[in-house]
């Protein structure tokens, strides 16, 4: 496991700008090096703000962009709602960036790997099974990495996560049985403390195979969770965010409001 680092930004706009620029660099590098890139997206204010900033950078021609036909987008979690519902992470991402990439920049619609909606899954468990099959279809049959091969998932070049005021990441909530699920890449959550109760989420096993895990956290309402996640002895049962780590790097991108309760703030 890599060392966890904290990168502070003056405010949410600065955070989103920095993460967006770095995201484009990672995707471009992956396409150049391996011919394909896989990114896992998140919702929330900072997650969607990052995608909006990516769109702005593309429109302004201010950053190198990848060959979008070789980029795949996934999600760390999703609300089990009808397709097109504005509370779904994929709908927000569509509005912020993905529709433009598909219509104007050559991103194949099939490279946007949405978690099932209620038309495709009647339960979170069924939705998790369906998304596991989607991930398996995109995995490399010759994958030499034993963890990825066992989970049957592609290599995630970067995985973005928001952090809730209670310390949750994806739809892995404090005290939930899903925290302890292993040896599968997706799990259904039927009793989310945040509405709606039905969710689909990646597991910690899947998150931990990502090359880079970036937490994107903004706002003073997240300050307590950020502080608790970086306290000595932090427990994943109480603060699930501490269980999320990447192989190459784990970075907490926080604005000053979210960082205000860290010891050296």
C-alpha positions as CSV (number, residue, x, y, z in Angstrom):
1,X,0.0,0.0,0.0
2,X,1.3,3.4,-0.9
3,X,1.8,6.3,1.4
4,X,-1.3,8.5,1.7
5,X,-0.7,12.2,0.9
6,X,-2.9,15.3,1.3
7,X,-3.0,18.0,-1.3
8,X,-4.7,21.2,-0.1
9,X,-6.4,23.7,-2.4
10,X,-7.7,27.1,-1.6
11,X,-11.3,26.4,-2.5
12,X,-13.5,23.9,-4.4
13,X,-12.9,25.6,-7.7
14,X,-9.1,25.3,-7.3
15,X,-9.5,21.7,-6.2
16,X,-11.6,20.8,-9.3
17,X,-9.2,22.6,-11.6
18,X,-6.1,20.8,-10.2
19,X,-7.8,17.3,-10.3
20,X,-9.2,17.8,-13.8
21,X,-5.8,18.8,-15.2
22,X,-4.2,15.8,-13.5
23,X,-7.0,13.5,-14.7
24,X,-6.4,14.4,-18.3
25,X,-2.7,13.8,-17.9
26,X,-3.3,10.3,-16.4
27,X,-5.7,9.3,-19.1
28,X,-3.5,10.6,-21.9
29,X,-0.5,8.8,-20.4
30,X,-2.4,5.6,-20.1
31,X,-3.6,5.7,-23.7
32,X,-0.1,6.4,-24.9
33,X,1.5,3.7,-22.8
34,X,-1.1,0.9,-23.0
35,X,-3.5,1.9,-25.7
36,X,-6.4,2.1,-23.3
37,X,-7.4,4.0,-20.2
38,X,-10.0,3.2,-17.5
39,X,-11.3,5.8,-15.0
40,X,-13.8,5.4,-12.2
41,X,-15.9,8.4,-11.6
42,X,-17.7,9.7,-8.5
43,X,-20.7,12.0,-7.9
44,X,-21.0,14.8,-5.4
45,X,-20.1,18.5,-5.7
46,X,-16.4,18.1,-6.1
47,X,-16.6,15.0,-8.3
48,X,-19.0,16.6,-10.8
49,X,-17.2,19.9,-10.5
50,X,-14.1,18.1,-11.7
51,X,-15.9,16.8,-14.7
52,X,-17.2,20.3,-15.5
53,X,-13.6,21.6,-15.3
54,X,-12.5,18.9,-17.7
55,X,-15.1,20.1,-20.1
56,X,-13.9,23.6,-19.8
57,X,-10.3,22.7,-20.3
58,X,-11.2,20.8,-23.5
59,X,-13.3,23.6,-24.9
60,X,-10.5,26.1,-24.1
61,X,-7.8,23.9,-25.5
62,X,-5.8,24.4,-22.3
63,X,-4.8,20.7,-21.7
64,X,-3.6,17.7,-23.6
65,X,-6.5,15.3,-24.2
66,X,-6.4,11.6,-24.8
67,X,-7.8,9.7,-27.8
68,X,-11.3,9.4,-26.3
69,X,-12.1,6.4,-28.4
70,X,-9.7,4.5,-26.1
71,X,-11.0,5.7,-22.8
72,X,-13.5,3.9,-20.6
73,X,-15.5,5.4,-17.8
74,X,-16.9,3.4,-14.8
75,X,-18.6,4.3,-11.5
76,X,-17.6,3.6,-7.9
77,X,-21.3,3.5,-6.9
78,X,-24.8,4.4,-8.0
79,X,-28.2,5.0,-6.7
80,X,-30.6,2.3,-7.9
81,X,-33.1,4.6,-9.5
82,X,-34.8,4.9,-12.9
83,X,-32.5,5.9,-15.8
84,X,-32.3,9.6,-16.3
85,X,-33.2,10.5,-12.7
86,X,-31.2,13.6,-11.8
87,X,-29.9,12.1,-8.5
88,X,-28.1,9.4,-10.4
89,X,-24.3,9.9,-10.6
90,X,-24.3,9.0,-14.3
91,X,-26.9,11.5,-15.2
92,X,-25.0,14.3,-13.5
93,X,-21.8,13.2,-15.2
94,X,-23.6,13.1,-18.6
95,X,-24.6,16.8,-18.1
96,X,-21.2,17.8,-16.9
97,X,-19.0,16.1,-19.5
98,X,-19.9,12.8,-21.0
99,X,-22.6,13.8,-23.4
100,X,-20.2,16.3,-25.0
101,X,-17.4,13.7,-25.2
102,X,-19.8,11.3,-27.0
103,X,-21.3,13.8,-29.4
104,X,-18.3,16.0,-30.2
105,X,-15.0,14.2,-29.2
106,X,-15.3,10.6,-30.3
107,X,-16.0,8.8,-27.0
108,X,-18.0,5.7,-27.9
109,X,-21.3,5.6,-26.0
110,X,-20.5,1.9,-25.1
111,X,-17.3,3.1,-23.3
112,X,-19.5,4.7,-20.7
113,X,-20.2,1.8,-18.4
114,X,-23.2,2.7,-16.3
115,X,-24.4,0.9,-13.3
116,X,-27.8,-0.7,-13.8
117,X,-31.0,1.4,-13.3
118,X,-34.3,0.0,-12.1
119,X,-35.2,-1.0,-15.7
120,X,-32.3,-3.5,-15.6
121,X,-32.1,-4.5,-12.0
122,X,-35.0,-5.1,-9.5
123,X,-32.6,-5.2,-6.5
124,X,-29.2,-4.0,-5.5
125,X,-27.9,-7.6,-5.5
126,X,-29.1,-8.1,-9.0
127,X,-27.5,-4.8,-10.0
128,X,-24.2,-5.7,-8.5
129,X,-24.1,-9.0,-10.3
130,X,-24.9,-7.3,-13.6
131,X,-22.1,-4.7,-13.1
132,X,-19.7,-7.4,-12.1
133,X,-20.4,-9.0,-15.5
134,X,-19.8,-5.7,-17.3
135,X,-16.5,-5.4,-15.5
136,X,-15.5,-9.0,-16.3
137,X,-16.3,-8.4,-20.0
138,X,-13.8,-5.5,-20.0
139,X,-11.1,-7.4,-18.1
140,X,-7.9,-8.6,-19.7
141,X,-8.0,-12.4,-20.0
142,X,-4.2,-12.4,-20.0
143,X,-4.0,-10.2,-16.8
144,X,-0.9,-11.3,-14.9
145,X,-2.1,-9.4,-11.8
146,X,-3.6,-12.0,-9.5
147,X,-5.9,-9.7,-7.7
148,X,-7.4,-8.2,-10.8
149,X,-7.6,-11.6,-12.4
150,X,-9.5,-13.0,-9.5
151,X,-11.9,-10.2,-9.4
152,X,-12.2,-10.1,-13.2
153,X,-11.9,-6.3,-13.5
154,X,-9.9,-4.1,-15.8
155,X,-6.9,-2.1,-14.7
156,X,-8.2,1.2,-13.2
157,X,-5.7,4.0,-14.0
158,X,-7.5,6.4,-11.6
159,X,-10.4,6.0,-9.3
160,X,-12.1,9.1,-7.9
161,X,-14.1,9.1,-4.6
162,X,-16.0,11.6,-2.7
163,X,-16.2,11.4,1.1
164,X,-19.4,11.9,3.0
165,X,-19.8,13.8,6.3
166,X,-20.1,10.4,8.0
167,X,-16.8,9.3,6.4
168,X,-18.4,7.0,3.8
169,X,-16.9,6.4,0.3
170,X,-18.8,5.1,-2.7
171,X,-21.8,3.4,-1.0
172,X,-19.7,1.9,1.7
173,X,-21.2,3.3,4.9
174,X,-20.1,3.2,8.6
175,X,-21.2,0.0,10.2
176,X,-22.5,-1.6,7.1
177,X,-22.0,-5.3,6.3
178,X,-20.7,-4.3,2.9
179,X,-17.5,-3.1,4.5
180,X,-16.4,-6.6,5.1
181,X,-17.4,-8.1,1.7
182,X,-14.3,-9.6,-0.1
183,X,-13.4,-11.6,-3.2
184,X,-16.1,-9.9,-5.3
185,X,-15.8,-6.5,-7.1
186,X,-19.4,-5.2,-6.6
187,X,-22.0,-5.5,-3.8
188,X,-25.5,-4.4,-3.4
189,X,-26.5,-2.1,-0.5
190,X,-30.2,-2.3,0.4
191,X,-30.2,-0.2,3.6
192,X,-28.3,3.0,2.8
193,X,-28.6,5.6,5.5
194,X,-28.9,8.2,2.7
195,X,-31.9,7.9,0.4
196,X,-32.5,6.0,-1.7
197,X,-31.8,2.9,0.3
198,X,-30.9,0.8,-2.7
199,X,-27.3,1.2,-4.0
200,X,-24.7,-0.6,-6.1
201,X,-21.1,-0.1,-5.1
202,X,-17.6,-1.3,-5.7
203,X,-16.0,-3.2,-2.8
204,X,-12.8,-2.3,-1.1
205,X,-11.1,-5.2,-2.9
206,X,-12.0,-3.6,-6.2
207,X,-11.0,-0.1,-5.1
208,X,-7.7,-1.4,-3.9
209,X,-6.6,-2.6,-7.3
210,X,-6.7,0.9,-8.8
211,X,-3.4,2.4,-9.6
212,X,-4.4,5.8,-8.2
213,X,-7.1,6.5,-5.7
214,X,-8.0,10.2,-5.3
215,X,-10.4,11.5,-2.7
216,X,-12.0,14.8,-3.8
217,X,-13.4,16.5,-0.8
218,X,-14.7,20.1,-0.4
219,X,-16.6,22.0,2.2
220,X,-16.6,22.5,5.9
221,X,-19.3,19.9,6.4
222,X,-16.6,17.3,5.4
223,X,-14.0,18.7,7.9
224,X,-14.8,16.3,10.7
225,X,-14.7,13.2,8.4
226,X,-11.4,14.3,7.0
227,X,-9.9,14.8,10.4
228,X,-11.2,11.5,11.7
229,X,-9.9,9.7,8.6
230,X,-6.4,11.0,9.4
231,X,-6.4,10.4,13.1
232,X,-4.3,7.7,14.6
233,X,-6.1,4.5,15.0
234,X,-8.9,5.4,12.5
235,X,-11.2,2.4,12.0
236,X,-12.8,1.5,8.7
237,X,-15.9,0.5,10.5
238,X,-16.3,4.1,11.8
239,X,-14.7,6.0,8.9
240,X,-14.8,3.8,5.7
241,X,-12.7,6.3,3.8
242,X,-9.6,5.0,5.5
243,X,-10.1,1.7,3.7
244,X,-9.7,3.2,0.3
245,X,-6.1,3.2,-1.1
246,X,-4.5,2.9,-4.5
247,X,-1.4,0.9,-5.5
248,X,0.7,3.7,-7.0
249,X,-0.7,6.6,-5.0
250,X,-3.5,7.6,-2.6
251,X,-4.2,11.3,-2.6
252,X,-6.7,13.3,-0.6
253,X,-7.5,16.4,-2.6
254,X,-9.1,18.8,0.0
255,X,-10.0,22.4,0.0
256,X,-9.2,24.6,3.0
257,X,-12.7,24.3,4.4
258,X,-12.5,20.5,4.4
259,X,-9.0,20.6,5.9
260,X,-9.8,23.0,8.7
261,X,-9.7,20.4,11.4
262,X,-6.5,18.7,10.4
263,X,-3.8,19.1,13.1
264,X,-1.5,21.4,11.1
265,X,-4.3,23.6,9.7
